[in-house]
Amino acid sequence: MSVTLVVPGPLRDLTGGRSTVGLEVDHVTVGQAFEALRAELPALYDRIFTEQRELRPHINVFVDAADIRWSGGLDTPIDGSSEVVILPSVSGG
């Protein structure tokens, strides 16, 4: 199954400038999609995850319009038509 990962501008230097990355996954969870990313683009994976394989605190991940924090975390199911969106936190004042 192919899953589309949407990459924000600040991380596109790690994808060769691409705004999306197609990932082939055997199963259908966000975590498994990121494991495929780890194999294909390890530098991008390292900017998203800590050394303990946890999402970095300033990174948000959405499957379509749903924040994975409220839909199962890395166990959130995805299908072939889903987009997995990486969105860095924005803060300030």
PDB file of N, CA, C and O in Angstrom:
ATOM      1  N   MET A   1       0.843  -1.169   0.000  1.00  0.00           N
ATOM      2  CA  MET A   1       0.000   0.000   0.000  1.00  0.00           C
ATOM      3  C   MET A   1       0.889   1.234   0.000  1.00  0.00           C
ATOM      4  O   MET A   1       1.924   1.267   0.665  1.00  0.00           O
ATOM      5  N   SER A   2       0.483   2.223  -0.736  1.00  0.00           N
ATOM      6  CA  SER A   2       1.229   3.468  -0.803  1.00  0.00           C
ATOM      7  C   SER A   2       0.544   4.517   0.067  1.00  0.00           C
ATOM      8  O   SER A   2      -0.675   4.685   0.012  1.00  0.00           O
ATOM      9  N   VAL A   3       1.339   5.218   0.870  1.00  0.00           N
ATOM     10  CA  VAL A   3       0.843   6.282   1.742  1.00  0.00           C
ATOM     11  C   VAL A   3       1.600   7.552   1.401  1.00  0.00           C
ATOM     12  O   VAL A   3       2.808   7.513   1.166  1.00  0.00           O
ATOM     13  N   THR A   4       0.903   8.672   1.373  1.00  0.00           N
ATOM     14  CA  THR A   4       1.532   9.958   1.092  1.00  0.00           C
ATOM     15  C   THR A   4       1.838  10.684   2.394  1.00  0.00           C
ATOM     16  O   THR A   4       0.958  10.891   3.230  1.00  0.00           O
ATOM     17  N   LEU A   5       3.105  11.067   2.549  1.00  0.00           N
ATOM     18  CA  LEU A   5       3.553  11.847   3.694  1.00  0.00           C
ATOM     19  C   LEU A   5       3.783  13.275   3.215  1.00  0.00           C
ATOM     20  O   LEU A   5       4.568  13.504   2.296  1.00  0.00           O
ATOM     21  N   VAL A   6       3.102  14.232   3.835  1.00  0.00           N
ATOM     22  CA  VAL A   6       3.235  15.649   3.472  1.00  0.00           C
ATOM     23  C   VAL A   6       4.289  16.266   4.384  1.00  0.00           C
ATOM     24  O   VAL A   6       4.184  16.201   5.608  1.00  0.00           O
ATOM     25  N   VAL A   7       5.311  16.868   3.765  1.00  0.00           N
ATOM     26  CA  VAL A   7       6.475  17.387   4.487  1.00  0.00           C
ATOM     27  C   VAL A   7       6.434  18.917   4.491  1.00  0.00           C
ATOM     28  O   VAL A   7       6.279  19.532   3.436  1.00  0.00           O
ATOM     29  N   PRO A   8       6.573  19.540   5.676  1.00  0.00           N
ATOM     30  CA  PRO A   8       6.553  21.007   5.737  1.00  0.00           C
ATOM     31  C   PRO A   8       7.819  21.612   5.136  1.00  0.00           C
ATOM     32  O   PRO A   8       8.852  20.948   5.042  1.00  0.00           O
ATOM     33  N   GLY A   9       7.729  22.857   4.738  1.00  0.00           N
ATOM     34  CA  GLY A   9       8.839  23.576   4.110  1.00  0.00           C
ATOM     35  C   GLY A   9      10.172  23.466   4.830  1.00  0.00           C
ATOM     36  O   GLY A   9      11.185  23.187   4.189  1.00  0.00           O
ATOM     37  N   PRO A  10      10.208  23.676   6.152  1.00  0.00           N
ATOM     38  CA  PRO A  10      11.509  23.639   6.842  1.00  0.00           C
ATOM     39  C   PRO A  10      12.231  22.286   6.783  1.00  0.00           C
ATOM     40  O   PRO A  10      13.438  22.219   7.015  1.00  0.00           O
ATOM     41  N   LEU A  11      11.503  21.220   6.476  1.00  0.00           N
ATOM     42  CA  LEU A  11      12.134  19.894   6.421  1.00  0.00           C
ATOM     43  C   LEU A  11      12.378  19.402   4.998  1.00  0.00           C
ATOM     44  O   LEU A  11      12.908  18.308   4.809  1.00  0.00           O
ATOM     45  N   ARG A  12      12.004  20.181   4.012  1.00  0.00           N
ATOM     46  CA  ARG A  12      12.110  19.720   2.626  1.00  0.00           C
ATOM     47  C   ARG A  12      13.542  19.611   2.125  1.00  0.00           C
ATOM     48  O   ARG A  12      13.795  18.939   1.125  1.00  0.00           O
ATOM     49  N   ASP A  13      14.481  20.260   2.802  1.00  0.00           N
ATOM     50  CA  ASP A  13      15.872  20.081   2.396  1.00  0.00           C
ATOM     51  C   ASP A  13      16.308  18.630   2.611  1.00  0.00           C
ATOM     52  O   ASP A  13      17.282  18.183   2.005  1.00  0.00           O
ATOM     53  N   LEU A  14      15.602  17.899   3.460  1.00  0.00           N
ATOM     54  CA  LEU A  14      15.924  16.494   3.726  1.00  0.00           C
ATOM     55  C   LEU A  14      15.226  15.542   2.761  1.00  0.00           C
ATOM     56  O   LEU A  14      15.452  14.332   2.800  1.00  0.00           O
ATOM     57  N   THR A  15      14.374  16.094   1.892  1.00  0.00           N
ATOM     58  CA  THR A  15      13.666  15.273   0.901  1.00  0.00           C
ATOM     59  C   THR A  15      14.065  15.637  -0.526  1.00  0.00           C
ATOM     60  O   THR A  15      13.424  15.200  -1.482  1.00  0.00           O
ATOM     61  N   GLY A  16      15.110  16.429  -0.670  1.00  0.00           N
ATOM     62  CA  GLY A  16      15.490  16.891  -1.997  1.00  0.00           C
ATOM     63  C   GLY A  16      14.525  17.920  -2.540  1.00  0.00           C
ATOM     64  O   GLY A  16      14.398  18.081  -3.754  1.00  0.00           O
ATOM     65  N   GLY A  17      13.835  18.626  -1.637  1.00  0.00           N
ATOM     66  CA  GLY A  17      12.906  19.671  -2.045  1.00  0.00           C
ATOM     67  C   GLY A  17      11.477  19.200  -2.255  1.00  0.00           C
ATOM     68  O   GLY A  17      10.601  20.014  -2.545  1.00  0.00           O
ATOM     69  N   ARG A  18      11.225  17.915  -2.116  1.00  0.00           N
ATOM     70  CA  ARG A  18       9.873  17.392  -2.353  1.00  0.00           C
ATOM     71  C   ARG A  18       8.940  17.767  -1.201  1.00  0.00           C
ATOM     72  O   ARG A  18       9.332  17.733  -0.034  1.00  0.00           O
ATOM     73  N   SER A  19       7.701  18.127  -1.545  1.00  0.00           N
ATOM     74  CA  SER A  19       6.704  18.450  -0.528  1.00  0.00           C
ATOM     75  C   SER A  19       5.948  17.213  -0.058  1.00  0.00           C
ATOM     76  O   SER A  19       5.302  17.237   0.990  1.00  0.00           O
ATOM     77  N   THR A  20       6.025  16.141  -0.825  1.00  0.00           N
ATOM     78  CA  THR A  20       5.403  14.884  -0.422  1.00  0.00           C
ATOM     79  C   THR A  20       6.374  13.741  -0.662  1.00  0.00           C
ATOM     80  O   THR A  20       7.246  13.809  -1.528  1.00  0.00           O
ATOM     81  N   VAL A  21       6.202  12.698   0.122  1.00  0.00           N
ATOM     82  CA  VAL A  21       7.002  11.483  -0.024  1.00  0.00           C
ATOM     83  C   VAL A  21       6.027  10.320  -0.054  1.00  0.00           C
ATOM     84  O   VAL A  21       5.195  10.181   0.843  1.00  0.00           O
ATOM     85  N   GLY A  22       6.123   9.496  -1.063  1.00  0.00           N
ATOM     86  CA  GLY A  22       5.310   8.283  -1.138  1.00  0.00           C
ATOM     87  C   GLY A  22       6.037   7.155  -0.425  1.00  0.00           C
ATOM     88  O   GLY A  22       7.217   6.906  -0.671  1.00  0.00           O
ATOM     89  N   LEU A  23       5.318   6.475   0.462  1.00  0.00           N
ATOM     90  CA  LEU A  23       5.907   5.383   1.226  1.00  0.00           C
ATOM     91  C   LEU A  23       5.127   4.102   0.965  1.00  0.00           C
ATOM     92  O   LEU A  23       3.896   4.104   0.953  1.00  0.00           O
ATOM     93  N   GLU A  24       5.847   3.022   0.759  1.00  0.00           N
ATOM     94  CA  GLU A  24       5.216   1.713   0.614  1.00  0.00           C
ATOM     95  C   GLU A  24       5.241   1.034   1.968  1.00  0.00           C
ATOM     96  O   GLU A  24       6.306   0.840   2.555  1.00  0.00           O
ATOM     97  N   VAL A  25       4.070   0.674   2.463  1.00  0.00           N
ATOM     98  CA  VAL A  25       3.974   0.025   3.768  1.00  0.00           C
ATOM     99  C   VAL A  25       3.195  -1.274   3.636  1.00  0.00           C
ATOM    100  O   VAL A  25       2.286  -1.397   2.815  1.00  0.00           O
ATOM    101  N   ASP A  26       3.577  -2.246   4.473  1.00  0.00           N
ATOM    102  CA  ASP A  26       2.885  -3.532   4.472  1.00  0.00           C
ATOM    103  C   ASP A  26       1.605  -3.477   5.293  1.00  0.00           C
ATOM    104  O   ASP A  26       0.618  -4.142   4.978  1.00  0.00           O
ATOM    105  N   HIS A  27       1.639  -2.679   6.344  1.00  0.00           N
ATOM    106  CA  HIS A  27       0.502  -2.584   7.239  1.00  0.00           C
ATOM    107  C   HIS A  27      -0.003  -1.153   7.236  1.00  0.00           C
ATOM    108  O   HIS A  27       0.503  -0.313   6.492  1.00  0.00           O
ATOM    109  N   VAL A  28      -0.967  -0.883   8.040  1.00  0.00           N
ATOM    110  CA  VAL A  28      -1.646   0.396   7.884  1.00  0.00           C
ATOM    111  C   VAL A  28      -1.749   1.195   9.177  1.00  0.00           C
ATOM    112  O   VAL A  28      -2.852   1.542   9.599  1.00  0.00           O
ATOM    113  N   THR A  29      -0.619   1.493   9.811  1.00  0.00           N
ATOM    114  CA  THR A  29      -0.627   2.410  10.945  1.00  0.00           C
ATOM    115  C   THR A  29       0.373   3.530  10.686  1.00  0.00           C
ATOM    116  O   THR A  29       1.279   3.399   9.862  1.00  0.00           O
ATOM    117  N   VAL A  30       0.194   4.614  11.394  1.00  0.00           N
ATOM    118  CA  VAL A  30       1.116   5.745  11.269  1.00  0.00           C
ATOM    119  C   VAL A  30       2.533   5.299  11.641  1.00  0.00           C
ATOM    120  O   VAL A  30       3.490   5.653  10.952  1.00  0.00           O
ATOM    121  N   GLY A  31       2.673   4.543  12.700  1.00  0.00           N
ATOM    122  CA  GLY A  31       3.988   4.069  13.130  1.00  0.00           C
ATOM    123  C   GLY A  31       4.697   3.263  12.063  1.00  0.00           C
ATOM    124  O   GLY A  31       5.902   3.417  11.864  1.00  0.00           O
ATOM    125  N   GLN A  32       3.958   2.400  11.371  1.00  0.00           N
ATOM    126  CA  GLN A  32       4.564   1.599  10.316  1.00  0.00           C
ATOM    127  C   GLN A  32       4.943   2.457   9.114  1.00  0.00           C
ATOM    128  O   GLN A  32       5.937   2.181   8.442  1.00  0.00           O
ATOM    129  N   ALA A  33       4.167   3.481   8.844  1.00  0.00           N
ATOM    130  CA  ALA A  33       4.541   4.409   7.775  1.00  0.00           C
ATOM    131  C   ALA A  33       5.837   5.125   8.121  1.00  0.00           C
ATOM    132  O   ALA A  33       6.696   5.311   7.259  1.00  0.00           O
ATOM    133  N   PHE A  34       5.984   5.531   9.390  1.00  0.00           N
ATOM    134  CA  PHE A  34       7.217   6.204   9.789  1.00  0.00           C
ATOM    135  C   PHE A  34       8.411   5.247   9.811  1.00  0.00           C
ATOM    136  O   PHE A  34       9.544   5.677   9.598  1.00  0.00           O
ATOM    137  N   GLU A  35       8.178   3.972  10.060  1.00  0.00           N
ATOM    138  CA  GLU A  35       9.273   3.003   9.959  1.00  0.00           C
ATOM    139  C   GLU A  35       9.745   2.893   8.509  1.00  0.00           C
ATOM    140  O   GLU A  35      10.941   2.747   8.256  1.00  0.00           O
ATOM    141  N   ALA A  36       8.818   2.962   7.562  1.00  0.00           N
ATOM    142  CA  ALA A  36       9.193   2.976   6.148  1.00  0.00           C
ATOM    143  C   ALA A  36       9.982   4.247   5.827  1.00  0.00           C
ATOM    144  O   ALA A  36      10.942   4.210   5.058  1.00  0.00           O
ATOM    145  N   LEU A  37       9.572   5.371   6.422  1.00  0.00           N
ATOM    146  CA  LEU A  37      10.316   6.626   6.240  1.00  0.00           C
ATOM    147  C   LEU A  37      11.725   6.487   6.794  1.00  0.00           C
ATOM    148  O   LEU A  37      12.686   6.958   6.186  1.00  0.00           O
ATOM    149  N   ARG A  38      11.845   5.852   7.930  1.00  0.00           N
ATOM    150  CA  ARG A  38      13.166   5.648   8.560  1.00  0.00           C
ATOM    151  C   ARG A  38      14.108   4.903   7.631  1.00  0.00           C
ATOM    152  O   ARG A  38      15.297   5.216   7.570  1.00  0.00           O
ATOM    153  N   ALA A  39      13.590   3.923   6.909  1.00  0.00           N
ATOM    154  CA  ALA A  39      14.413   3.162   5.968  1.00  0.00           C
ATOM    155  C   ALA A  39      14.768   3.983   4.734  1.00  0.00           C
ATOM    156  O   ALA A  39      15.871   3.864   4.201  1.00  0.00           O
ATOM    157  N   GLU A  40      13.831   4.816   4.278  1.00  0.00           N
ATOM    158  CA  GLU A  40      14.036   5.579   3.042  1.00  0.00           C
ATOM    159  C   GLU A  40      14.777   6.894   3.252  1.00  0.00           C
ATOM    160  O   GLU A  40      15.678   7.229   2.483  1.00  0.00           O
ATOM    161  N   LEU A  41      14.403   7.640   4.287  1.00  0.00           N
ATOM    162  CA  LEU A  41      14.987   8.960   4.545  1.00  0.00           C
ATOM    163  C   LEU A  41      15.319   9.087   6.031  1.00  0.00           C
ATOM    164  O   LEU A  41      14.613   9.783   6.761  1.00  0.00           O
ATOM    165  N   PRO A  42      16.380   8.428   6.487  1.00  0.00           N
ATOM    166  CA  PRO A  42      16.683   8.410   7.924  1.00  0.00           C
ATOM    167  C   PRO A  42      16.936   9.797   8.524  1.00  0.00           C
ATOM    168  O   PRO A  42      16.609  10.016   9.690  1.00  0.00           O
ATOM    169  N   ALA A  43      17.493  10.718   7.784  1.00  0.00           N
ATOM    170  CA  ALA A  43      17.747  12.063   8.328  1.00  0.00           C
ATOM    171  C   ALA A  43      16.430  12.781   8.626  1.00  0.00           C
ATOM    172  O   ALA A  43      16.325  13.482   9.632  1.00  0.00           O
ATOM    173  N   LEU A  44      15.438  12.615   7.773  1.00  0.00           N
ATOM    174  CA  LEU A  44      14.130  13.211   8.017  1.00  0.00           C
ATOM    175  C   LEU A  44      13.478  12.551   9.231  1.00  0.00           C
ATOM    176  O   LEU A  44      12.915  13.238  10.084  1.00  0.00           O
ATOM    177  N   TYR A  45      13.551  11.245   9.309  1.00  0.00           N
ATOM    178  CA  TYR A  45      13.014  10.521  10.467  1.00  0.00           C
ATOM    179  C   TYR A  45      13.623  11.056  11.760  1.00  0.00           C
ATOM    180  O   TYR A  45      12.913  11.275  12.741  1.00  0.00           O
ATOM    181  N   ASP A  46      14.930  11.265  11.759  1.00  0.00           N
ATOM    182  CA  ASP A  46      15.619  11.740  12.960  1.00  0.00           C
ATOM    183  C   ASP A  46      15.197  13.142  13.375  1.00  0.00           C
ATOM    184  O   ASP A  46      15.319  13.495  14.548  1.00  0.00           O
ATOM    185  N   ARG A  47      14.710  13.937  12.453  1.00  0.00           N
ATOM    186  CA  ARG A  47      14.214  15.283  12.798  1.00  0.00           C
ATOM    187  C   ARG A  47      12.800  15.235  13.372  1.00  0.00           C
ATOM    188  O   ARG A  47      12.347  16.194  13.996  1.00  0.00           O
ATOM    189  N   ILE A  48      12.106  14.120  13.160  1.00  0.00           N
ATOM    190  CA  ILE A  48      10.734  13.962  13.623  1.00  0.00           C
ATOM    191  C   ILE A  48      10.672  13.196  14.942  1.00  0.00           C
ATOM    192  O   ILE A  48       9.808  13.456  15.780  1.00  0.00           O
ATOM    193  N   PHE A  49      11.598  12.249  15.118  1.00  0.00           N
ATOM    194  CA  PHE A  49      11.580  11.371  16.285  1.00  0.00           C
ATOM    195  C   PHE A  49      12.826  11.553  17.139  1.00  0.00           C
ATOM    196  O   PHE A  49      13.892  11.919  16.645  1.00  0.00           O
ATOM    197  N   THR A  50      12.668  11.286  18.443  1.00  0.00           N
ATOM    198  CA  THR A  50      13.795  11.297  19.367  1.00  0.00           C
ATOM    199  C   THR A  50      14.564   9.986  19.237  1.00  0.00           C
ATOM    200  O   THR A  50      14.162   9.089  18.496  1.00  0.00           O
ATOM    201  N   GLU A  51      15.660   9.888  19.955  1.00  0.00           N
ATOM    202  CA  GLU A  51      16.452   8.655  19.963  1.00  0.00           C
ATOM    203  C   GLU A  51      15.663   7.502  20.578  1.00  0.00           C
ATOM    204  O   GLU A  51      15.988   6.339  20.340  1.00  0.00           O
ATOM    205  N   GLN A  52      14.630   7.808  21.367  1.00  0.00           N
ATOM    206  CA  GLN A  52      13.778   6.787  21.985  1.00  0.00           C
ATOM    207  C   GLN A  52      12.596   6.413  21.091  1.00  0.00           C
ATOM    208  O   GLN A  52      11.687   5.702  21.521  1.00  0.00           O
ATOM    209  N   ARG A  53      12.614   6.889  19.857  1.00  0.00           N
ATOM    210  CA  ARG A  53      11.562   6.626  18.870  1.00  0.00           C
ATOM    211  C   ARG A  53      10.201   7.182  19.299  1.00  0.00           C
ATOM    212  O   ARG A  53       9.158   6.570  19.071  1.00  0.00           O
ATOM    213  N   GLU A  54      10.246   8.351  19.920  1.00  0.00           N
ATOM    214  CA  GLU A  54       9.031   9.080  20.269  1.00  0.00           C
ATOM    215  C   GLU A  54       8.989  10.352  19.434  1.00  0.00           C
ATOM    216  O   GLU A  54      10.028  10.924  19.107  1.00  0.00           O
ATOM    217  N   LEU A  55       7.777  10.792  19.090  1.00  0.00           N
ATOM    218  CA  LEU A  55       7.669  12.053  18.351  1.00  0.00           C
ATOM    219  C   LEU A  55       8.288  13.169  19.160  1.00  0.00           C
ATOM    220  O   LEU A  55       8.090  13.251  20.373  1.00  0.00           O
ATOM    221  N   ARG A  56       9.038  14.030  18.493  1.00  0.00           N
ATOM    222  CA  ARG A  56       9.603  15.190  19.178  1.00  0.00           C
ATOM    223  C   ARG A  56       8.451  16.079  19.647  1.00  0.00           C
ATOM    224  O   ARG A  56       7.406  16.131  18.998  1.00  0.00           O
ATOM    225  N   PRO A  57       8.635  16.778  20.770  1.00  0.00           N
ATOM    226  CA  PRO A  57       7.542  17.566  21.354  1.00  0.00           C
ATOM    227  C   PRO A  57       6.974  18.640  20.427  1.00  0.00           C
ATOM    228  O   PRO A  57       5.793  18.970  20.530  1.00  0.00           O
ATOM    229  N   HIS A  58       7.768  19.181  19.545  1.00  0.00           N
ATOM    230  CA  HIS A  58       7.302  20.275  18.682  1.00  0.00           C
ATOM    231  C   HIS A  58       6.735  19.795  17.347  1.00  0.00           C
ATOM    232  O   HIS A  58       6.431  20.609  16.475  1.00  0.00           O
ATOM    233  N   ILE A  59       6.592  18.486  17.184  1.00  0.00           N
ATOM    234  CA  ILE A  59       6.072  17.919  15.938  1.00  0.00           C
ATOM    235  C   ILE A  59       4.648  17.414  16.153  1.00  0.00           C
ATOM    236  O   ILE A  59       4.370  16.685  17.105  1.00  0.00           O
ATOM    237  N   ASN A  60       3.761  17.810  15.263  1.00  0.00           N
ATOM    238  CA  ASN A  60       2.380  17.323  15.252  1.00  0.00           C
ATOM    239  C   ASN A  60       2.194  16.484  14.005  1.00  0.00           C
ATOM    240  O   ASN A  60       2.761  16.785  12.955  1.00  0.00           O
ATOM    241  N   VAL A  61       1.408  15.442  14.119  1.00  0.00           N
ATOM    242  CA  VAL A  61       1.131  14.571  12.975  1.00  0.00           C
ATOM    243  C   VAL A  61      -0.381  14.425  12.852  1.00  0.00           C
ATOM    244  O   VAL A  61      -1.082  14.175  13.833  1.00  0.00           O
ATOM    245  N   PHE A  62      -0.859  14.585  11.633  1.00  0.00           N
ATOM    246  CA  PHE A  62      -2.278  14.455  11.338  1.00  0.00           C
ATOM    247  C   PHE A  62      -2.465  13.391  10.269  1.00  0.00           C
ATOM    248  O   PHE A  62      -1.667  13.285   9.337  1.00  0.00           O
ATOM    249  N   VAL A  63      -3.516  12.610  10.410  1.00  0.00           N
ATOM    250  CA  VAL A  63      -3.964  11.724   9.337  1.00  0.00           C
ATOM    251  C   VAL A  63      -5.219  12.376   8.797  1.00  0.00           C
ATOM    252  O   VAL A  63      -6.244  12.462   9.473  1.00  0.00           O
ATOM    253  N   ASP A  64      -5.110  12.831   7.563  1.00  0.00           N
ATOM    254  CA  ASP A  64      -6.136  13.672   6.970  1.00  0.00           C
ATOM    255  C   ASP A  64      -6.324  14.874   7.912  1.00  0.00           C
ATOM    256  O   ASP A  64      -5.375  15.642   8.068  1.00  0.00           O
ATOM    257  N   ALA A  65      -7.454  15.081   8.530  1.00  0.00           N
ATOM    258  CA  ALA A  65      -7.634  16.259   9.391  1.00  0.00           C
ATOM    259  C   ALA A  65      -7.558  15.922  10.876  1.00  0.00           C
ATOM    260  O   ALA A  65      -7.770  16.801  11.711  1.00  0.00           O
ATOM    261  N   ALA A  66      -7.260  14.667  11.226  1.00  0.00           N
ATOM    262  CA  ALA A  66      -7.295  14.232  12.622  1.00  0.00           C
ATOM    263  C   ALA A  66      -5.898  14.190  13.237  1.00  0.00           C
ATOM    264  O   ALA A  66      -4.988  13.565  12.694  1.00  0.00           O
ATOM    265  N   ASP A  67      -5.741  14.861  14.372  1.00  0.00           N
ATOM    266  CA  ASP A  67      -4.495  14.839  15.129  1.00  0.00           C
ATOM    267  C   ASP A  67      -4.335  13.443  15.737  1.00  0.00           C
ATOM    268  O   ASP A  67      -5.241  12.956  16.414  1.00  0.00           O
ATOM    269  N   ILE A  68      -3.193  12.800  15.501  1.00  0.00           N
ATOM    270  CA  ILE A  68      -3.025  11.427  15.984  1.00  0.00           C
ATOM    271  C   ILE A  68      -2.982  11.348  17.507  1.00  0.00           C
ATOM    272  O   ILE A  68      -3.146  10.264  18.067  1.00  0.00           O
ATOM    273  N   ARG A  69      -2.766  12.465  18.185  1.00  0.00           N
ATOM    274  CA  ARG A  69      -2.793  12.441  19.661  1.00  0.00           C
ATOM    275  C   ARG A  69      -4.140  11.960  20.177  1.00  0.00           C
ATOM    276  O   ARG A  69      -4.218  11.366  21.252  1.00  0.00           O
ATOM    277  N   TRP A  70      -5.193  12.211  19.423  1.00  0.00           N
ATOM    278  CA  TRP A  70      -6.544  11.891  19.864  1.00  0.00           C
ATOM    279  C   TRP A  70      -7.129  10.699  19.112  1.00  0.00           C
ATOM    280  O   TRP A  70      -8.287  10.342  19.328  1.00  0.00           O
ATOM    281  N   SER A  71      -6.349  10.082  18.238  1.00  0.00           N
ATOM    282  CA  SER A  71      -6.904   8.983  17.443  1.00  0.00           C
ATOM    283  C   SER A  71      -6.067   7.703  17.510  1.00  0.00           C
ATOM    284  O   SER A  71      -6.187   6.835  16.645  1.00  0.00           O
ATOM    285  N   GLY A  72      -5.229   7.589  18.526  1.00  0.00           N
ATOM    286  CA  GLY A  72      -4.467   6.347  18.678  1.00  0.00           C
ATOM    287  C   GLY A  72      -2.969   6.504  18.600  1.00  0.00           C
ATOM    288  O   GLY A  72      -2.248   5.509  18.659  1.00  0.00           O
ATOM    289  N   GLY A  73      -2.472   7.731  18.468  1.00  0.00           N
ATOM    290  CA  GLY A  73      -1.027   7.930  18.386  1.00  0.00           C
ATOM    291  C   GLY A  73      -0.431   7.224  17.175  1.00  0.00           C
ATOM    292  O   GLY A  73      -1.006   7.251  16.088  1.00  0.00           O
ATOM    293  N   LEU A  74       0.711   6.599  17.364  1.00  0.00           N
ATOM    294  CA  LEU A  74       1.378   5.919  16.247  1.00  0.00           C
ATOM    295  C   LEU A  74       0.629   4.676  15.799  1.00  0.00           C
ATOM    296  O   LEU A  74       0.928   4.121  14.742  1.00  0.00           O
ATOM    297  N   ASP A  75      -0.345   4.231  16.592  1.00  0.00           N
ATOM    298  CA  ASP A  75      -1.180   3.095  16.207  1.00  0.00           C
ATOM    299  C   ASP A  75      -2.400   3.520  15.398  1.00  0.00           C
ATOM    300  O   ASP A  75      -3.238   2.684  15.061  1.00  0.00           O
ATOM    301  N   THR A  76      -2.509   4.798  15.085  1.00  0.00           N
ATOM    302  CA  THR A  76      -3.629   5.303  14.291  1.00  0.00           C
ATOM    303  C   THR A  76      -3.648   4.604  12.936  1.00  0.00           C
ATOM    304  O   THR A  76      -2.638   4.586  12.233  1.00  0.00           O
ATOM    305  N   PRO A  77      -4.791   4.029  12.567  1.00  0.00           N
ATOM    306  CA  PRO A  77      -4.862   3.356  11.262  1.00  0.00           C
ATOM    307  C   PRO A  77      -4.893   4.360  10.108  1.00  0.00           C
ATOM    308  O   PRO A  77      -5.414   5.469  10.237  1.00  0.00           O
ATOM    309  N   ILE A  78      -4.330   3.944   8.998  1.00  0.00           N
ATOM    310  CA  ILE A  78      -4.370   4.740   7.771  1.00  0.00           C
ATOM    311  C   ILE A  78      -4.737   3.808   6.623  1.00  0.00           C
ATOM    312  O   ILE A  78      -4.582   2.590   6.713  1.00  0.00           O
ATOM    313  N   ASP A  79      -5.222   4.404   5.552  1.00  0.00           N
ATOM    314  CA  ASP A  79      -5.488   3.606   4.358  1.00  0.00           C
ATOM    315  C   ASP A  79      -4.800   4.249   3.169  1.00  0.00           C
ATOM    316  O   ASP A  79      -4.167   5.296   3.309  1.00  0.00           O
ATOM    317  N   GLY A  80      -4.915   3.650   2.031  1.00  0.00           N
ATOM    318  CA  GLY A  80      -4.207   4.113   0.841  1.00  0.00           C
ATOM    319  C   GLY A  80      -4.594   5.495   0.377  1.00  0.00           C
ATOM    320  O   GLY A  80      -3.847   6.117  -0.378  1.00  0.00           O
ATOM    321  N   SER A  81      -5.732   5.994   0.803  1.00  0.00           N
ATOM    322  CA  SER A  81      -6.147   7.335   0.373  1.00  0.00           C
ATOM    323  C   SER A  81      -5.804   8.400   1.409  1.00  0.00           C
ATOM    324  O   SER A  81      -6.056   9.583   1.178  1.00  0.00           O
ATOM    325  N   SER A  82      -5.238   8.005   2.538  1.00  0.00           N
ATOM    326  CA  SER A  82      -4.924   8.961   3.601  1.00  0.00           C
ATOM    327  C   SER A  82      -3.641   9.722   3.312  1.00  0.00           C
ATOM    328  O   SER A  82      -2.722   9.212   2.671  1.00  0.00           O
ATOM    329  N   GLU A  83      -3.604  10.948   3.800  1.00  0.00           N
ATOM    330  CA  GLU A  83      -2.369  11.726   3.818  1.00  0.00           C
ATOM    331  C   GLU A  83      -1.926  11.838   5.268  1.00  0.00           C
ATOM    332  O   GLU A  83      -2.724  12.143   6.154  1.00  0.00           O
ATOM    333  N   VAL A  84      -0.650  11.588   5.495  1.00  0.00           N
ATOM    334  CA  VAL A  84      -0.055  11.774   6.809  1.00  0.00           C
ATOM    335  C   VAL A  84       0.704  13.090   6.728  1.00  0.00           C
ATOM    336  O   VAL A  84       1.640  13.231   5.940  1.00  0.00           O
ATOM    337  N   VAL A  85       0.296  14.047   7.545  1.00  0.00           N
ATOM    338  CA  VAL A  85       0.833  15.406   7.479  1.00  0.00           C
ATOM    339  C   VAL A  85       1.699  15.666   8.698  1.00  0.00           C
ATOM    340  O   VAL A  85       1.256  15.477   9.831  1.00  0.00           O
ATOM    341  N   ILE A  86       2.939  16.101   8.468  1.00  0.00           N
ATOM    342  CA  ILE A  86       3.847  16.519   9.537  1.00  0.00           C
ATOM    343  C   ILE A  86       3.697  18.035   9.653  1.00  0.00           C
ATOM    344  O   ILE A  86       3.818  18.756   8.663  1.00  0.00           O
ATOM    345  N   LEU A  87       3.433  18.509  10.863  1.00  0.00           N
ATOM    346  CA  LEU A  87       3.225  19.935  11.058  1.00  0.00           C
ATOM    347  C   LEU A  87       3.983  20.382  12.309  1.00  0.00           C
ATOM    348  O   LEU A  87       3.599  20.027  13.423  1.00  0.00           O
ATOM    349  N   PRO A  88       5.058  21.158  12.131  1.00  0.00           N
ATOM    350  CA  PRO A  88       5.769  21.669  13.309  1.00  0.00           C
ATOM    351  C   PRO A  88       4.882  22.641  14.086  1.00  0.00           C
ATOM    352  O   PRO A  88       4.069  23.361  13.506  1.00  0.00           O
ATOM    353  N   SER A  89       5.053  22.648  15.397  1.00  0.00           N
ATOM    354  CA  SER A  89       4.303  23.585  16.234  1.00  0.00           C
ATOM    355  C   SER A  89       4.734  25.010  15.934  1.00  0.00           C
ATOM    356  O   SER A  89       5.889  25.270  15.599  1.00  0.00           O
ATOM    357  N   VAL A  90       3.794  25.918  16.060  1.00  0.00           N
ATOM    358  CA  VAL A  90       4.060  27.340  15.908  1.00  0.00           C
ATOM    359  C   VAL A  90       3.671  27.996  17.222  1.00  0.00           C
ATOM    360  O   VAL A  90       2.567  27.793  17.726  1.00  0.00           O
ATOM    361  N   SER A  91       4.582  28.782  17.771  1.00  0.00           N
ATOM    362  CA  SER A  91       4.265  29.468  19.017  1.00  0.00           C
ATOM    363  C   SER A  91       4.934  30.830  19.020  1.00  0.00           C
ATOM    364  O   SER A  91       5.710  31.161  18.124  1.00  0.00           O
ATOM    365  N   GLY A  92       4.635  31.578  19.994  1.00  0.00           N
ATOM    366  CA  GLY A  92       5.213  32.907  20.112  1.00  0.00           C
ATOM    367  C   GLY A  92       4.155  33.882  20.545  1.00  0.00           C
ATOM    368  O   GLY A  92       3.015  33.521  20.835  1.00  0.00           O
ATOM    369  N   GLY A  93       4.556  35.096  20.578  1.00  0.00           N
ATOM    370  CA  GLY A  93       3.549  36.052  21.026  1.00  0.00           C
ATOM    371  C   GLY A  93       3.933  37.452  20.707  1.00  0.00           C
ATOM    372  O   GLY A  93       3.190  38.383  21.018  1.00  0.00           O
TER     373      GLY A  93
END
